[in-house]
Amino acid sequence: MRRTRLDTATKDLDPPFAIVDLDAFDHNAADLARRAAGHPIRVASKSIRVRDLVSRALDRPGYAGVMCYSLAEALWLSEQNVSEDLLVAYPTADRAALQKLAANETARQRVTIMVDSVEHLDFVDAAIGPHSDIRVCLELDVSWRPLPGVHIGPRRSPVHTPAQAASLAAKIARRSGFTLVGVMAYEGQIAGLGDNPPGQPLRALAIRAIQAKSGPELIGRRTAVVTAVRQVAELEFVNGGGTGSLELTGTDPSVTELAAGSGLFGPTLFDGYQAFKPEPAALFALPVVRKPAKRVATLFAGGYIASGTPTPDRQPSPYLPEGLKTLGLEGAGEVQTPVTGKAAEQLAIGDRVWMRHAKAGELFERFDEVHLVHGDRIERTVPTYRGERRNFG
């Protein structure tokens, strides 16, 4: 029984605390590699935020490189020799980090920054003055636009068409101090949107219809974009996908690598997919501190709300013992989280309830350390980014 195993492994700890079940983590890593079908997976660090676990994934077959969420993070991971291939997935306006990048030859060879406009190049030049070649990746907007004025997908790059991509690529190629080495195209409306949301059959049908139309359109457009960009630059990589779209993105002949991170931890937002089911690997434990009613147990703390739309699916969820749920009028709170259900009858003061976060790496912004559990014991305890005094926004 998993609850017994985790309770045994952590019996000497006082909650709140966080763990990663290495058995589940390794299972998920193997399954992601299987789904990638031979494409290397770049590890999305924002979904991990534990340096030891980023390295654990990279040590496995099928994984290569890191997709960082800030330039400062990429520079730090380079300093720590976590990887020699660090792609910053979002444009940067961090002048200090750009200056540090420009001054460090090793970092310039390892780190690639994201751009989607000439203005990004102008910002870099203004921040650091004359500089040696800085590696850049062109981000393509891969939202689905079935009708004029309809935009389905994340609001990211303004570069949507092959002509727009070719124009920007040519401008980068002519620009002194920059080398275009990659294209990134993240299909958030597929990778980050579960097609089987629990208890929402109509929403599920709508999402599947969108994805069925968006997927083929994207493959054709992305292939055309890469063909056009390769006319002016020798690309090292074309990155696409995410945990939720590895199979689809892997069928695109223009893509050379995939990206994933959340699937290693299996947060609740990834319960809503038909094609795969990750094991919950990242968990946190909260103690019971009140019993206000027979079927209600109040836990200490727990209001670890995920970013995004302020909807119920962004709350953490009780996991073990099974059969618990939060209260609709109170939810997960800063100092207390009441849970209810038949299982609450058996909970006593001091017992622990195992919880799951809605997203992956955001959980570890709440804890300085994470206990890595193997079987029924703690294998070791390692710092999170927060525990290493690294806050990248």
Solvent accessible surface area in square Angstrom, and as a share of the most:
residue,aa,sasa,rsa
1,M,174,0.78
2,R,47,0.17
3,R,58,0.21
4,T,78,0.45
5,R,62,0.23
6,L,0,0.00
7,D,41,0.21
8,T,57,0.33
9,A,13,0.10
10,T,1,0.00
11,K,142,0.60
12,D,124,0.64
13,L,44,0.22
14,D,131,0.68
15,P,24,0.15
16,P,44,0.28
17,F,10,0.04
18,A,0,0.00
19,I,0,0.00
20,V,0,0.00
21,D,0,0.00
22,L,1,0.00
23,D,59,0.30
24,A,8,0.06
25,F,0,0.00
26,D,36,0.19
27,H,98,0.44
28,N,3,0.01
29,A,0,0.00
30,A,47,0.37
31,D,35,0.18
32,L,6,0.03
33,A,29,0.22
34,R,156,0.57
35,R,9,0.03
36,A,2,0.01
37,A,84,0.65
38,G,75,0.73
39,H,41,0.18
40,P,53,0.34
41,I,0,0.00
42,R,1,0.00
43,V,0,0.00
44,A,15,0.12
45,S,0,0.00
46,K,73,0.31
47,S,7,0.05
48,I,1,0.00
49,R,23,0.08
50,V,0,0.00
51,R,65,0.24
52,D,44,0.23
53,L,0,0.00
54,V,0,0.00
55,S,38,0.25
56,R,61,0.22
57,A,0,0.00
58,L,33,0.16
59,D,121,0.63
60,R,65,0.24
61,P,117,0.74
62,G,39,0.38
63,Y,16,0.06
64,A,52,0.41
65,G,7,0.07
66,V,0,0.00
67,M,24,0.11
68,C,1,0.01
69,Y,29,0.11
70,S,24,0.15
71,L,2,0.01
72,A,36,0.28
73,E,0,0.00
74,A,0,0.00
75,L,6,0.03
76,W,8,0.03
77,L,0,0.00
78,S,7,0.04
79,E,84,0.38
80,Q,72,0.32
81,N,107,0.55
82,V,22,0.13
83,S,15,0.10
84,E,126,0.57
85,D,54,0.28
86,L,0,0.00
87,L,1,0.00
88,V,1,0.00
89,A,3,0.02
90,Y,77,0.29
91,P,52,0.33
92,T,23,0.13
93,A,75,0.58
94,D,57,0.30
95,R,142,0.52
96,A,71,0.55
97,A,7,0.06
98,L,0,0.00
99,Q,91,0.40
100,K,99,0.42
101,L,1,0.00
102,A,23,0.18
103,A,91,0.70
104,N,57,0.29
105,E,109,0.49
106,T,66,0.38
107,A,2,0.02
108,R,43,0.16
109,Q,118,0.53
110,R,36,0.13
111,V,1,0.00
112,T,2,0.01
113,I,2,0.01
114,M,3,0.01
115,V,1,0.00
116,D,16,0.08
117,S,23,0.15
118,V,44,0.25
119,E,116,0.52
120,H,43,0.19
121,L,1,0.00
122,D,66,0.34
123,F,55,0.23
124,V,4,0.02
125,D,42,0.22
126,A,90,0.70
127,A,14,0.11
128,I,31,0.16
129,G,27,0.26
130,P,144,0.90
131,H,37,0.16
132,S,63,0.41
133,D,80,0.42
134,I,1,0.01
135,R,44,0.16
136,V,0,0.00
137,C,0,0.00
138,L,0,0.00
139,E,5,0.02
140,L,2,0.01
141,D,3,0.01
142,V,5,0.03
143,S,1,0.01
144,W,41,0.15
145,R,104,0.38
146,P,54,0.34
147,L,117,0.58
148,P,134,0.84
149,G,88,0.85
150,V,53,0.31
151,H,40,0.18
152,I,43,0.22
153,G,27,0.26
154,P,47,0.30
155,R,192,0.70
156,R,71,0.26
157,S,5,0.03
158,P,83,0.52
159,V,9,0.05
160,H,21,0.09
161,T,50,0.29
162,P,41,0.26
163,A,76,0.59
164,Q,83,0.37
165,A,0,0.00
166,A,30,0.24
167,S,53,0.34
168,L,12,0.06
169,A,0,0.00
170,A,23,0.18
171,K,88,0.37
172,I,0,0.00
173,A,57,0.45
174,R,176,0.64
175,R,65,0.24
176,S,101,0.65
177,G,8,0.08
178,F,12,0.05
179,T,55,0.32
180,L,9,0.05
181,V,4,0.03
182,G,0,0.00
183,V,0,0.00
184,M,1,0.01
185,A,0,0.00
186,Y,60,0.23
187,E,0,0.00
188,G,9,0.08
189,Q,4,0.02
190,I,11,0.06
191,A,3,0.02
192,G,45,0.44
193,L,52,0.26
194,G,13,0.13
195,D,23,0.12
196,N,63,0.32
197,P,16,0.10
198,P,99,0.62
199,G,80,0.77
200,Q,82,0.36
201,P,95,0.60
202,L,142,0.71
203,R,117,0.43
204,A,4,0.03
205,L,106,0.53
206,A,54,0.42
207,I,8,0.04
208,R,78,0.28
209,A,59,0.46
210,I,40,0.20
211,Q,27,0.12
212,A,67,0.52
213,K,131,0.56
214,S,1,0.00
215,G,1,0.01
216,P,88,0.55
217,E,64,0.29
218,L,0,0.00
219,I,38,0.19
220,G,44,0.43
221,R,25,0.09
222,R,0,0.00
223,T,44,0.25
224,A,42,0.33
225,V,0,0.00
226,V,6,0.03
227,T,76,0.44
228,A,24,0.19
229,V,0,0.00
230,R,100,0.37
231,Q,142,0.63
232,V,64,0.37
233,A,13,0.10
234,E,166,0.75
235,L,16,0.08
236,E,106,0.47
237,F,12,0.05
238,V,0,0.00
239,N,2,0.01
240,G,1,0.01
241,G,3,0.03
242,G,8,0.07
243,T,7,0.04
244,G,13,0.12
245,S,3,0.02
246,L,0,0.00
247,E,72,0.32
248,L,50,0.25
249,T,0,0.00
250,G,21,0.20
251,T,92,0.53
252,D,1,0.01
253,P,111,0.70
254,S,13,0.08
255,V,7,0.04
256,T,57,0.33
257,E,15,0.07
258,L,0,0.00
259,A,5,0.04
260,A,3,0.02
261,G,3,0.03
262,S,18,0.12
263,G,1,0.01
264,L,0,0.00
265,F,2,0.01
266,G,2,0.02
267,P,7,0.05
268,T,23,0.14
269,L,47,0.23
270,F,25,0.10
271,D,39,0.20
272,G,5,0.04
273,Y,13,0.05
274,Q,106,0.47
275,A,77,0.60
276,F,16,0.07
277,K,125,0.53
278,P,14,0.09
279,E,74,0.33
280,P,18,0.11
281,A,0,0.00
282,A,12,0.09
283,L,0,0.00
284,F,0,0.00
285,A,0,0.00
286,L,0,0.00
287,P,17,0.11
288,V,1,0.01
289,V,67,0.39
290,R,136,0.50
291,K,70,0.30
292,P,85,0.53
293,A,54,0.42
294,K,152,0.64
295,R,116,0.42
296,V,26,0.15
297,A,0,0.00
298,T,2,0.01
299,L,0,0.00
300,F,93,0.39
301,A,11,0.08
302,G,0,0.00
303,G,12,0.12
304,Y,19,0.07
305,I,84,0.43
306,A,7,0.05
307,S,58,0.37
308,G,60,0.57
309,T,79,0.46
310,P,139,0.87
311,T,61,0.35
312,P,111,0.70
313,D,76,0.40
314,R,44,0.16
315,Q,50,0.22
316,P,2,0.02
317,S,41,0.26
318,P,24,0.15
319,Y,50,0.19
320,L,13,0.07
321,P,13,0.08
322,E,137,0.61
323,G,59,0.57
324,L,16,0.08
325,K,132,0.56
326,T,30,0.18
327,L,55,0.27
328,G,87,0.84
329,L,188,0.93
330,E,85,0.38
331,G,6,0.06
332,A,13,0.10
333,G,18,0.18
334,E,154,0.69
335,V,101,0.58
336,Q,50,0.22
337,T,0,0.00
338,P,4,0.03
339,V,0,0.00
340,T,24,0.14
341,G,16,0.15
342,K,133,0.56
343,A,20,0.16
344,A,0,0.00
345,E,45,0.20
346,Q,149,0.66
347,L,7,0.03
348,A,55,0.43
349,I,110,0.56
350,G,53,0.51
351,D,49,0.25
352,R,31,0.11
353,V,0,0.00
354,W,0,0.00
355,M,0,0.00
356,R,25,0.09
357,H,7,0.03
358,A,0,0.00
359,K,54,0.23
360,A,5,0.04
361,G,2,0.02
362,E,35,0.16
363,L,1,0.00
364,F,1,0.01
365,E,54,0.24
366,R,114,0.42
367,F,22,0.09
368,D,76,0.39
369,E,82,0.37
370,V,0,0.00
371,H,12,0.06
372,L,0,0.00
373,V,0,0.00
374,H,77,0.35
375,G,25,0.24
376,D,81,0.42
377,R,128,0.47
378,I,51,0.26
379,E,64,0.29
380,R,88,0.32
381,T,61,0.36
382,V,13,0.07
383,P,61,0.38
384,T,0,0.00
385,Y,2,0.01
386,R,110,0.40
387,G,30,0.29
388,E,41,0.18
389,R,223,0.81
390,R,94,0.34
391,N,124,0.64
392,F,31,0.13
393,G,87,0.84
